[in-house]
Amino acid sequence: MQVWELLGTISIVFGLPLAIFVFVYEQRKARENEEEEINQRLSEGYIDFLKLTIDNPDLKLQSSTATADLTEDQRERMLGIFGILISLFERAYLVIYQENMSRRKMRRWRSWEVFMREWCRREDFRDNLPLLLSGEEPDFADFLQRLAAEEAARGE
């Protein structure tokens, strides 16, 4: 009888911490998988966006400079495409960005920040930001406007 009590106590002393460790480990793994899936969907969204820019070659959106002399139709299409981009950037900001990020999250975020900076270098994108950011999440709008100001200053 004492042997069974001793074995029961030993299993509780070692089994409970092991069970807690396994639970925490599995939860962390599930969270990492979820974050990776979200990042993958965002990346696919950006790839789809780039295909949209390729499908509209007259807008010259693959160029790093503003497209001049647009017709009214071209301007409307460009604003629509920029709107899609802003929506994608805002989603990335809301899902990925945090004040204190792990190295993995920081690496993911930096790639999005690079994309945002690339677009903020375009004068026509920057010029339309007030219109494009109307109604967007205020922290995101402030962040993107700050990036745009930094990129404009670099280009001067």
Backbone hydrogen bonds in HBPLUS format (Angstrom, degrees):
<---DONOR---> <-ACCEPTOR-->    atom                        ^
c    i                          cat <-CA-CA->   ^        H-A-AA   ^      H-
h    n   atom  resd res      DA  || num        DHA   H-A  angle D-A-AA Bond
n    s   type  num  typ     dist DA aas  dist angle  dist       angle   num
A0005-GLU N   A0001-MET O   3.12 MM   4  6.46 155.5  2.18 146.8 153.6     1
A0006-LEU N   A0002-GLN O   2.87 MM   4  6.03 157.5  1.92 145.8 152.2     2
A0007-LEU N   A0003-VAL O   2.88 MM   4  6.11 161.1  1.92 149.5 154.6     3
A0008-GLY N   A0004-TRP O   2.86 MM   4  6.01 154.2  1.93 143.9 151.4     4
A0009-THR N   A0005-GLU O   2.90 MM   4  6.12 158.2  1.95 148.7 154.2     5
A0010-ILE N   A0006-LEU O   2.92 MM   4  6.13 161.4  1.95 150.9 156.2     6
A0011-SER N   A0007-LEU O   2.90 MM   4  6.07 158.1  1.94 147.1 153.1     7
A0012-ILE N   A0008-GLY O   3.03 MM   4  6.25 148.7  2.13 142.5 150.8     8
A0013-VAL N   A0009-THR O   2.87 MM   4  6.08 164.9  1.89 153.4 157.8     9
A0014-PHE N   A0010-ILE O   2.96 MM   4  6.10 159.7  2.00 151.5 156.1    10
A0015-GLY N   A0011-SER O   2.56 MM   4  4.99 137.8  1.73 127.0 142.2    11
A0016-LEU N   A0012-ILE O   3.21 MM   4  5.43 159.6  2.25 124.4 130.6    12
A0018-LEU N   A0014-PHE O   3.23 MM   4  6.26 154.0  2.30 139.7 147.5    13
A0019-ALA N   A0015-GLY O   2.80 MM   4  5.99 156.6  1.85 152.2 158.9    14
A0020-ILE N   A0016-LEU O   2.95 MM   4  6.20 158.4  2.00 154.0 159.6    15
A0021-PHE N   A0017-PRO O   2.87 MM   4  6.07 161.4  1.90 149.1 154.3    16
A0022-VAL N   A0018-LEU O   2.92 MM   4  6.15 165.1  1.94 153.9 157.3    17
A0023-PHE N   A0019-ALA O   2.94 MM   4  6.10 158.3  1.99 145.6 151.9    18
A0024-VAL N   A0020-ILE O   2.93 MM   4  6.15 170.3  1.94 157.2 159.0    19
A0025-TYR N   A0021-PHE O   2.89 MM   4  6.03 163.1  1.92 152.2 157.6    20
A0026-GLU N   A0022-VAL O   2.92 MM   4  6.08 162.8  1.95 150.2 154.4    21
A0027-GLN N   A0023-PHE O   2.94 MM   4  6.18 155.2  2.00 150.6 157.8    22
A0028-ARG N   A0024-VAL O   2.95 MM   4  6.16 160.2  1.99 151.9 156.9    23
A0029-LYS N   A0025-TYR O   2.96 MM   4  6.18 160.3  2.00 149.9 155.6    24
A0030-ALA N   A0026-GLU O   2.92 MM   4  6.10 157.5  1.97 145.6 151.6    25
A0031-ARG N   A0027-GLN O   2.95 MM   4  6.18 156.5  2.01 147.3 153.7    26
A0032-GLU N   A0028-ARG O   2.91 MM   4  6.17 159.0  1.95 151.8 157.4    27
A0033-ASN N   A0029-LYS O   2.94 MM   4  6.18 155.9  2.00 147.8 154.5    28
A0034-GLU N   A0030-ALA O   2.94 MM   4  6.16 153.5  2.01 145.7 153.1    29
A0035-GLU N   A0031-ARG O   2.90 MM   4  6.16 159.9  1.94 150.7 156.0    30
A0036-GLU N   A0032-GLU O   2.92 MM   4  6.11 154.5  1.98 145.7 152.9    31
A0037-GLU N   A0033-ASN O   2.95 MM   4  6.16 151.9  2.03 144.3 151.8    32
A0038-ILE N   A0034-GLU O   2.97 MM   4  6.24 159.0  2.02 150.5 155.9    33
A0039-ASN N   A0035-GLU O   2.93 MM   4  6.13 162.4  1.96 148.5 153.5    34
A0040-GLN N   A0036-GLU O   2.89 MM   4  6.07 151.4  1.97 142.9 151.1    35
A0041-ARG N   A0037-GLU O   2.97 MM   4  6.26 156.1  2.02 148.4 154.2    36
A0042-LEU N   A0038-ILE O   2.95 MM   4  6.24 159.1  2.00 152.1 158.0    37
A0043-SER N   A0039-ASN O   2.90 MM   4  6.11 158.0  1.95 148.0 154.2    38
A0044-GLU N   A0040-GLN O   2.93 MM   4  6.17 155.3  1.99 147.4 154.1    39
A0045-GLY N   A0041-ARG O   2.91 MM   4  6.16 149.2  2.01 143.4 152.2    40
A0046-TYR N   A0042-LEU O   2.97 MM   4  6.33 148.5  2.07 147.1 155.3    41
A0047-ILE N   A0043-SER O   2.95 MM   4  6.25 153.9  2.02 147.4 154.9    42
A0048-ASP N   A0044-GLU O   2.91 MM   4  6.17 157.7  1.96 148.1 154.0    43
A0049-PHE N   A0045-GLY O   2.94 MM   4  6.19 147.9  2.04 139.8 149.1    44
A0050-LEU N   A0046-TYR O   2.87 MM   4  6.21 156.8  1.93 149.6 155.0    45
A0051-LYS N   A0047-ILE O   2.99 MM   4  6.32 149.9  2.08 147.1 155.4    46
A0052-LEU N   A0048-ASP O   3.05 MM   4  6.37 144.6  2.18 140.8 150.3    47
A0052-LEU N   A0049-PHE O   2.95 MM   3  4.98 118.8  2.34  95.2 111.1    48
A0053-THR N   A0049-PHE O   3.04 MM   4  6.51 145.2  2.17 146.8 156.5    49
A0054-ILE N   A0050-LEU O   3.03 MM   4  6.36 147.9  2.14 143.4 152.2    50
A0055-ASP N   A0051-LYS O   2.89 MM   4  6.15 143.8  2.02 143.9 154.3    51
A0056-ASN N   A0053-THR O   3.28 MM   3  5.27 156.2  2.34  98.2 105.1    52
A0059-LEU N   A0056-ASN O   3.09 MM   3  5.87 161.8  2.12 122.4 127.6    53
A0060-LYS N   A0057-PRO O   3.06 MM   3  5.31 155.6  2.12 108.9 116.5    54
A0063-SER N   A0060-LYS O   3.34 MM   3  5.63 159.7  2.38 103.8 109.7    55
A0075-ARG N   A0071-THR O   2.87 MM   4  6.11 158.9  1.91 152.6 158.8    56
A0076-GLU N   A0072-GLU O   3.01 MM   4  6.22 156.6  2.06 145.8 151.6    57
A0077-ARG N   A0073-ASP O   2.97 MM   4  6.27 160.7  2.01 151.0 156.1    58
A0078-MET N   A0074-GLN O   2.83 MM   4  6.04 160.5  1.87 151.5 157.2    59
A0079-LEU N   A0075-ARG O   2.92 MM   4  6.13 163.1  1.95 151.0 155.2    60
A0080-GLY N   A0076-GLU O   2.96 MM   4  6.17 154.2  2.02 144.9 152.3    61
A0081-ILE N   A0077-ARG O   2.88 MM   4  6.13 157.5  1.93 151.1 157.1    62
A0082-PHE N   A0078-MET O   2.78 MM   4  6.03 161.6  1.82 154.5 160.1    63
A0083-GLY N   A0079-LEU O   2.83 MM   4  6.00 146.5  1.95 140.4 150.1    64
A0084-ILE N   A0080-GLY O   3.05 MM   4  6.38 148.6  2.15 143.7 151.1    65
A0085-LEU N   A0081-ILE O   3.03 MM   4  6.34 156.7  2.09 146.9 153.4    66
A0086-ILE N   A0082-PHE O   2.84 MM   4  6.15 158.7  1.89 152.9 158.2    67
A0087-SER N   A0083-GLY O   3.02 MM   4  6.21 158.5  2.07 145.0 150.8    68
A0088-LEU N   A0084-ILE O   3.00 MM   4  6.28 154.1  2.07 147.5 154.4    69
A0089-PHE N   A0085-LEU O   2.84 MM   4  6.11 162.5  1.87 155.6 160.5    70
A0090-GLU N   A0086-ILE O   2.81 MM   4  5.98 159.3  1.85 151.2 157.2    71
A0091-ARG N   A0087-SER O   3.02 MM   4  6.21 157.1  2.08 143.0 149.1    72
A0092-ALA N   A0088-LEU O   3.02 MM   4  6.30 160.8  2.06 148.8 153.8    73
A0093-TYR N   A0089-PHE O   2.87 MM   4  6.11 158.2  1.91 149.7 156.1    74
A0094-LEU N   A0090-GLU O   2.86 MM   4  6.10 165.6  1.88 155.7 158.7    75
A0095-VAL N   A0091-ARG O   2.95 MM   4  6.03 152.7  2.03 149.4 156.6    76
A0096-ILE N   A0092-ALA O   2.84 MM   4  5.62 161.7  1.87 148.9 154.3    77
A0097-TYR N   A0093-TYR O   3.09 MM   4  5.04 133.1  2.32 118.2 131.8    78
A0106-MET N   A0102-SER O   2.82 MM   4  6.00 160.8  1.85 155.5 161.8    79
A0107-ARG N   A0103-ARG O   2.94 MM   4  6.12 153.3  2.02 146.9 153.2    80
A0108-ARG N   A0104-ARG O   3.12 MM   4  6.44 158.7  2.16 147.3 152.8    81
A0109-TRP N   A0105-LYS O   2.81 MM   4  6.03 164.3  1.83 154.6 159.4    82
A0110-ARG N   A0106-MET O   2.85 MM   4  5.97 162.1  1.88 150.5 155.0    83
A0111-SER N   A0107-ARG O   3.41 MM   4  6.65 151.9  2.49 142.4 147.6    84
A0112-TRP N   A0109-TRP O   2.93 MM   3  5.21 119.4  2.30 104.3 119.6    85
A0113-GLU N   A0109-TRP O   2.88 MM   4  6.22 155.4  1.94 154.9 163.2    86
A0114-VAL N   A0110-ARG O   2.91 MM   4  6.14 150.4  2.00 147.3 154.6    87
A0115-PHE N   A0111-SER O   3.15 MM   4  6.48 157.0  2.21 142.1 147.4    88
A0116-MET N   A0112-TRP O   2.91 MM   4  6.21 163.2  1.94 152.9 157.3    89
A0117-ARG N   A0113-GLU O   2.87 MM   4  6.08 159.5  1.91 148.7 154.3    90
A0118-GLU N   A0114-VAL O   2.92 MM   4  6.16 157.6  1.97 151.3 157.4    91
A0119-TRP N   A0115-PHE O   3.17 MM   4  6.51 158.3  2.22 151.7 156.0    92
A0120-CYS N   A0116-MET O   2.89 MM   4  6.09 150.2  1.98 146.9 156.4    93
A0121-ARG N   A0117-ARG O   3.08 MM   4  6.29 121.4  2.44 142.8 155.3    94
A0121-ARG N   A0118-GLU O   3.36 MM   3  5.43 149.8  2.45  96.3 104.8    95
A0122-ARG N   A0119-TRP O   3.07 MM   3  5.57 152.7  2.15 110.6 118.4    96
A0126-ARG N   A0122-ARG O   3.07 MM   4  6.38 167.9  2.08 156.2 159.1    97
A0127-ASP N   A0123-GLU O   2.80 MM   4  5.97 160.7  1.84 153.4 159.3    98
A0128-ASN N   A0124-ASP O   3.28 MM   4  6.28 138.9  2.46 130.8 139.2    99
A0128-ASN N   A0125-PHE O   3.19 MM   3  5.33 131.0  2.44  98.1 110.6   100
A0129-LEU N   A0126-ARG O   3.14 MM   3  5.19 159.2  2.18 104.5 111.0   101
A0132-LEU N   A0128-ASN O   2.89 MM   4  6.08 166.5  1.91 158.1 162.6   102
A0133-LEU N   A0129-LEU O   2.74 MM   4  5.65 156.5  1.80 161.3 163.0   103
A0134-SER N   A0131-LEU O   3.41 MM   3  5.43 158.1  2.46 100.2 106.5   104
A0136-GLU N   A0133-LEU O   3.02 MM   3  5.25 167.8  2.04 127.3 128.3   105
A0141-ALA N   A0137-GLU O   2.92 MM   4  6.16 163.2  1.95 159.0 164.6   106
A0142-ASP N   A0138-PRO O   2.89 MM   4  6.08 164.3  1.91 153.1 156.8   107
A0143-PHE N   A0139-ASP O   2.97 MM   4  6.10 159.3  2.01 143.1 149.3   108
A0144-LEU N   A0140-PHE O   2.89 MM   4  6.14 168.6  1.90 161.2 162.7   109
A0145-GLN N   A0141-ALA O   2.95 MM   4  6.06 158.1  2.00 148.4 154.9   110
A0146-ARG N   A0142-ASP O   2.94 MM   4  6.11 149.5  2.03 146.1 154.4   111
A0147-LEU N   A0143-PHE O   3.01 MM   4  6.37 157.8  2.06 149.4 155.3   112
A0148-ALA N   A0144-LEU O   2.88 MM   4  6.10 158.7  1.92 147.3 153.5   113
A0149-ALA N   A0145-GLN O   2.92 MM   4  6.14 156.6  1.97 144.9 150.7   114
A0150-GLU N   A0146-ARG O   2.96 MM   4  6.23 158.5  2.01 150.2 156.0   115
A0151-GLU N   A0147-LEU O   2.88 MM   4  6.14 160.9  1.92 154.2 159.2   116
A0152-ALA N   A0148-ALA O   2.86 MM   4  6.01 154.1  1.92 148.3 155.9   117
A0153-ALA N   A0149-ALA O   2.99 MM   4  6.15 157.4  2.04 145.2 151.1   118
A0154-ARG N   A0150-GLU O   3.05 MM   4  6.30 148.8  2.15 142.9 151.4   119
A0155-GLY N   A0151-GLU O   3.09 MM   4  6.26 143.0  2.23 140.7 149.9   120
A0155-GLY N   A0152-ALA O   3.17 MM   3  5.14 124.2  2.50  93.1 107.2   121
A0156-GLU N   A0153-ALA O   3.38 MM   3  5.37 148.8  2.49  96.6 105.1   122
